[in-house]
Amino acid sequence: MKKSKFVLLLAAFFMIFAVTACDGKKSKKEKDDTEEVEDSEDSEKNDYLTQDLATFDLRGQVIAVKYTGDQHTEPVTVLFEEDGSLKGIYKFDVEGNIDEATVYPDAEGRIETIAFPTEDPWVTTLLYDDNSMLPVSDIGNNQMGNGTCRMYERDEDGNIVKTTFEETVHGGVVEDNDPYSVELSDIDEHGNWRRVTFKHGDYSHFLKRTIVYKGEENILADEVEESMGELAMQDFNDGKLNLEIADFITDMYENQRYNDYDFLEAHCTKRLLKYLREQYEYDGEGYAVWLFRTSSQDGKPGAENTKDKVTDITKDGEDWYRYKFTDGGWRGENKLNIYFDEDGNVMMDAVECIYDEAKEAYDNNQ
């Protein structure tokens, strides 16, 4: 059965996380017999500057990496902040269009779920051993029950030498391949590979990495910025999105301007201000500012330091916009009635909760 380009992209893209997790480390046999062997977890922390860089098996001060391959692979670019935390994951299709993935952490703050916004969203879940920075396997699936599962075989030193790919359609296994061998090459001075080849039988598939380090010109970030700008402009021209309103929503949420009463009184209609006062649960007068985020007062366990970020904005009818976001690691989605008044000011007239992961978790534990 011929795999789709998207399935092959994810199979190769996520396989490299676990495949390369132990590569580049000295085996116990290579160490001096008198040298104390470090605990594996401490060794990992010495190799990787941050958890996010470890997830992508990147050593050194990496600020961007791009994955490209043969005819089966659509390019994927991963950007990092200068402190090594993840900034975003972006996929380019054959026509050069770009999609940004939504990323969620696990209870330990490690990247766990990566979802690209396709018509039938494909979600990949990364699996880790307890207390490990490095993913050891991955599972991908969509809403139709189609998916992939990657299983690994390690040598006595913990290096992955073979991997088995299993594909399912509507929940049933349709293909279980012989194991793939894994070959890394073109290792740079930081110990990062720039090419990996997967082989089984006569089939061969390769993946390349272009890596940008701190202090170098970040051409990969420039490429993403240009493509994202073109996408936003296309949505604007198609009547799907007003860029000024989208920027307003992003600024309002990510900079927590909704906590500023002066900001609310300048950009909320009398009707919305009345509603926010009615929903205020404490003594005295105030506004229920938490309606612009999730209901949680605390961050998601293990992800408390995750940056609050708008992950997606879409238009949902006349003067209605939806925005998806993270709130201390919790996922949320709200709907805003928002428009320009006669003086050209952005005004919000209603806010509605569409999804609140923190509330869902609380309700499930009752």
N, C-alpha and C positions, 0 to 999 in steps of 0.2 A: 504494500500500500504506500503510495507516495505521500509524504508528509507535506503540509502546507508550508509556505515560506515563513509564516509567522510562528508556527510551531517549531520549525527548525531554528529560527532565530532565538527563541527562548530556550530551547534545548541546549544550544551551544553557549548562549550568553550566560545562563545560570549554571551550567555545568562547570565553568571555569572557576566559580567560587570555591567549590569543594575540591576540584581536581588539583588546584594549585595551593591548597591550604598548607600543605607540609613541604612543598617544594622549596628549595633554597636553604633549608635548615640542615645542619650537620646531623648525621645519624649518630647513635651512641657509639658505633664502632669507630667513627672517625675522630671521636674525642679522645684526648689523652686518658689513659687508664686511671691516672691519679686525679683527674679533674672531676669535681663533683658535678653530676648531671642535674641541671636545673629542673624544677617542676615545669611541666608542659605549659601550664597557664602562665607562669612568669615568663617563660621563653617567648610565648606569643606576644605579651605586652612589650617586650623588648624589641620585637620585630616591627610592630605597627604603632603609629603615633596616636591613632584614634580607633574606636570601634567601627566607625563607618568605613575608614580606609581598610581595616582588616576584612570587612565583609567582601570587599572587592579585591582582596589580596594585593594591596598596593602599599609598598614600603617607601619611606621618604616623604617629603613635603609635596605630595601630589595635589594639584588643584583642578585637574581635568583629565579624563580618559575617554577615548572614542574606540568603540569596537566595530570592526568591519571584517568582512569575510568573502567567501565565494558567492556564487549566484543564489544561494539559499538564504543569505543573510541581509537583513535591513540594518543600516547603521544605528547604533545606540551610543549616545554621549552621556557621561555622568560628570556633573560639576560638583566641586567641593568649595566650601568657604576656606579662607586662609588658615583657620584653626583646625581644618581637617574634617569638619562636620559636613554631612551631605547637604548640598544645595538643591539638586534636582536631577532627575533621570529623563532623558528625551530620546524618542525614537523617530527616525526619518523613514518615510515610505519611498517607493521607487520614483515617485514624482517630486520628491523633495519636501513634501508636507511634513509637519512636525506634530508630535503628540507628547505631552508631559505626563509622566506616570504619577499616580497618587501613592504615597509611601507611608506605611504605618509600622511603628516599632512593637516589639514584644515587651513582656513585663520587665526584662533586663535592659531595655533601651536599645536592643539590637534590631536592625532592619529585618522585619518579618514578612510583611506583605507588600507586594508591588503590583499595581494594577494600571494597565494602559486603557484609556477611554475609547475603545473601539465600539462598534455597534453591538457586538456580543462580547462584553468585557472579559479579557483574559487576566486571571489573577494568579500570581505565583507566590507561594509560601516557602520561605527558607527555614530549614530545620537546623538546630544547633544541639551539640552536646551540652550538658550542664556545665556552667561556669566557663564555657569556651567562647572566644571571640570569633571563631571561624565557623561558617556554615559547613555542614557535612552532607546535606542532601537538599532536594527541592521537589515540590509538587506544584504542577500547574493545571488549571482547569478553567472552564467557562460555564455559563449557565445552562448549557445544553448537555452537560455531563461528558464533554470531550476534554481530554487532558493528557498530561504526560507525568511520568514518575521517573526520577533518576536515582538509581541505586549504585553504590560504589563498593569496590573491593580494594583493600589496602595491603601493603606488604608489612613485614614484621616491624618496620620502623615507622609505620603510620602513613606512608606515602601512598596516594591513590594511584594505582597502576591500571585499573580497568573500571569501566562503568557500563551499566546495562540500562537501556532506554526502553520504557514500556509505554505504549500509546493506548488510550481508551477512546471509544466513541459511544456516546449515550450510556456511559457507565460500564461498558463491557470491553474487556481487553481484546484488541484486534491485531496487535503486533507486539511481539516480545523478541527483540533482536539479540543476537550474540553479543558478547561484551565488546566494547570499544577499547582499543589501546589508546594511550594518551602520551603525546610527545611535546615537550616544551622546548622552545628555541629562542634565539636572539635575546638573551638575557642582558639587561643594561647594568650600569655600574651600581645601581641601587638594589639589584637583585630582582627586578621586575621583568617578567617575560613579556615579549612583544609579539610572539606567535605561538599558537598551540594547534596541534593537528590531532584529529580524532580518526581512527581507522578501525574498520572491521571488514574482513574479506576484501573484496575489490573496492569497497566504498571508502572514500576519504573526504574529510571536511576540515577546513581550517578557519581559524579566527585570528585577527591581528588586533593589537592594541597600540594606539597612538597616545603617549602620555605627556602631559605638560606639568612641569614642576614649578613651585613658587619661585618667582623672579624671572621666569620666561614669559614671552609674549603668549597670552592665552587666546590663540586663534580659535580654539574649540568653543570657548564662551562667546566670542564674537559671532561665530556661525550660528549658535543657538539664539542669541539675542536678535540677530537679523531675521531668522526664520520665524521666531515668535512674534516679532513686530509685523512681519508680512501676514501672518495668520490673523492677528488682531485686526489689521487693516482690512483683510478680506471679509472677516465677520462684520466689520463696520459697514463696508460697502454693500454687503448682502442684507443689511438691515437686522442682523442678528444681535449686534452688541454695540452699545454706545461706549466709546473708549473713555470718555470723561467720567461717566457713571461707574464703569468698571474700576477705574483708578480711584474714584471716591470710596467705593466699597472696600477695596484692598487697603487703602490708607486708614479708613475708619476702623477696620478690624485689626490689622497687623500692628498699628500704633496705639490701639486701645483708646481711640478717641471717644468711643461710646461711654467711657467713664467720666468724661468731662461734661458737666451739666451745661456749661456755656455752649459747647459744641452741639449738644442735643437740642437746646432751645433755638439755635440758629438754623438747624437742618431738619427738625421734625415739625410736622404740622401740629396744630392744636389738638387734633383728634388723636395722634399718636402720643403726644405728651400726656394727654388725659389718660390714655390706656396704660402708659408706663407708670404714672402715679398710682393708678388703681391696683397695679400688680406689685407695688412696693410692699414688702412684708415686714418692715421694721417700724419702730416707733418714730414719730415725726414725719416729715415730708421728704420725699425723694423719688428717684426714678429707678425702675427695675432694669438696670443696665445689663444684667446677666442674660436678658432675653436675646442679646446680640451674639451670645456665645453658647456653650453648653451649660447645663445646670450644675456642674461640679465646681466646688470650691478648691479642690485639690487636684494635682496632676495625676495622670494615669500611673499606677505603680510601675517604677522602673523607667518611666519616660517623662518624669516631672520637668526635666530641663529642655524638652523638645520645644523648639521655637513655634510660637503661634503663627500660623500661616494660612492664607487663602490658597486653596489648591485648585479651585475651578470656579468660574463664573459663567452662567448661561442666562439668556433671556427667556422668560417664561410667560409670554403674552404681553399685552399692552401695559407698559409701565411696571412690569413685574420682572424681578431678577432673582435667581437662586445663586447662593454662594456656598461652596463646600469649604471646610476649614479644619484645622487641628487646633485643639485647645488644651495645652498641657499634655499632649499625647492623645487626648480623646478626639474622636472624629465627630463632626457635626455638619449639619446643613440647614440653612435658613432661607426663607423667602422674603424678599423686600418689595414693597410697593414704593417706587422711587422715580422721581421725574424732575424736570426743570420748571420752576415757577415763572411767572411773567417777567421777573427781573433777572432771570438766568441763574438763579441759585438752585443747587441740588437740594431737594426736599424728600424726606422719607415720611410716608403716610401710614405704613403698616409693617409689622414684622411678624413672621410666623415660623415656628419650628417645624422642620421636615424630618430631621433625624438628630438624635442625641444619644451617642454611644454611652456616655456616663449614666444617663437615666436608665438606659436599657440594661446596663450591668447592675445597677442598683435594684431594679425591678426583678431581675433574674435571681438575685440573691435573697429576696424576701420569702 
